[in-house]
Amino acid sequence: MARDFAGWLSSQGWLVRTEVDVVDIVAEKDDHRLYAEVKGATTAPGLDVDTAIGQLVRRMPSEADQSVLFALVVRDEPGSVEAAVRAPQRILDLLGMALYAVDEDGRVRQLFGRA
C-alpha cells in the first residue's frame, strides 16, 4: 500500500523517499515537504489511525510552516476509512493533515485535505 501511494505521489510530480527517519514516506515538490504515515491491513483500525495521527503530530514543526504538509493513508475499506474520518475536520485543518485511501488495486483517493 505504501508503494502504491508513493507511486501515485510520483505520478503527481513529487520526489518520493520511503522509510526516512521512521517516517513511511517523505516527498518533496515545489518547495513543499510532505510526511505521510501509511496504515495497511489491521484488526484495530481505530487504534492504528490514532497512532498514525500521533506519529504525524510529533513530526510537526513548533512554528507554523505552510511548506510542510502531512498525510494519513489508510486502506480503502470501511473500517479504516471510518476510523480515519472520525477525526474532526476542524482539527485536521488546524494540523494541516490530509487523508487518503488506497484500494486493493492501488488506486488512491483523497478523503480530505490539501496535500
C-alpha positions, 0 to 999 in steps of 0.5 A: 500500500505504501508503494502504491501511494508513493507511486501515485505521489510520483505520478503527481510530480513529487520526489518520493523517499520511503522509510526516512527517519521512521517516517513511511514516506517523505516527498518533496515538490515545489518547495513543499515537504510532505510526511505521510504515515501509511496504515495497511491491513489491521484488526484495530483500525481505530487504534492504528489511525490514532497512532498514525495521527500521533506519529504525524503530530510529533513530526510537526514543526513548533512554528507554523510552516505552510511548506510542510504538509502531512498525510494519513493513508489508510486502506480503502475499506470501511473500517479504516476509512471510518476510523480515519474520518472520525477525526474532526475536520476542524482539527485536521485543518488546524494540523494541516493533515490530509487523508487518503485511501488506497484500494486493493488495486492501488488506486488512491483517493483523497478523503480530505485535505490539501496535500 
